[in-house]
């Protein structure tokens, strides 16, 4: 439950700094990578390009914003109430010398209509806990554009999630299809599509973690579905890897992922795997989506009927 401090001098000073500070600073081959990634040569592996954006200048009257990151000094935490040194970290909470309390992300986050947001749409609501306060409310919520500073303030968990994702080296699926791309299929005959030899990094699930300054974010990726663009204007969505065709199936339709062409031609089949990556750490959770595509050529002809 959110608790609010009485309107004391200390509270008003802290809230004035926090609520009225400035705005938040902000395939090779047939494998296609999404924006922000590049394919490593001859590997078919999409690698994320992670960069740290610069901080734009803030126009207007200078203020003292709450900032993130670890200051060069001091590298110890001291309570302004007792004057004693205190641990700089307590689980997912970290100590802010500037605020004199332990900081943690409020969970769950209050709706944006709550007055705590003070009309802000960026940043987050944090809990400020002061264990050695002699009197008054020890825990109160506050808004901040970025995690309040402290010697052990955590890194951005979303950035760590992206780093964990880059370690997965996810790939597009290997296309399995009948008729075989090296041969010719027939109009009206069923086609079967499937994921050939699915592995952890072509189908999932795959879990990786990334750490910085003692904080860890763990991400898990798996394919939710595969969209098959058959090249004739038809799209087939398969929620599983499909069933591999065997000669014993004859002219049967695929039970879960198939298509039938109605006219002859040369087609390019595009199989797009839709990845869903969920991550958690440093008191936050999130979801990342990624689409990876592989292709296969397909030739469809018509059966010739011989008449005597």
DATA-V137623 format. One record per helix or strand of 2 or more residues. SS is the DSSP state (@ for helix, = for strand). FROM is the first residue (numbers start at 1). TO is the last residue. Records with the same first field share a line. If there is no record, write none. Layout:
BEGIN
SS = FROM-TO + FROM-TO
END
This chain:
BEGIN
@ = 9-19 + 115-117 + 157-168 + 247-249
= = 37-39 + 46-48 + 77-78 + 85-86 + 89-90 + 93-96 + 101-105 + 124-129 + 139-144 + 175-178 + 185-186 + 190-195 + 204-212 + 215-229 + 235-238 + 258-260 + 265-281 + 284-301
END
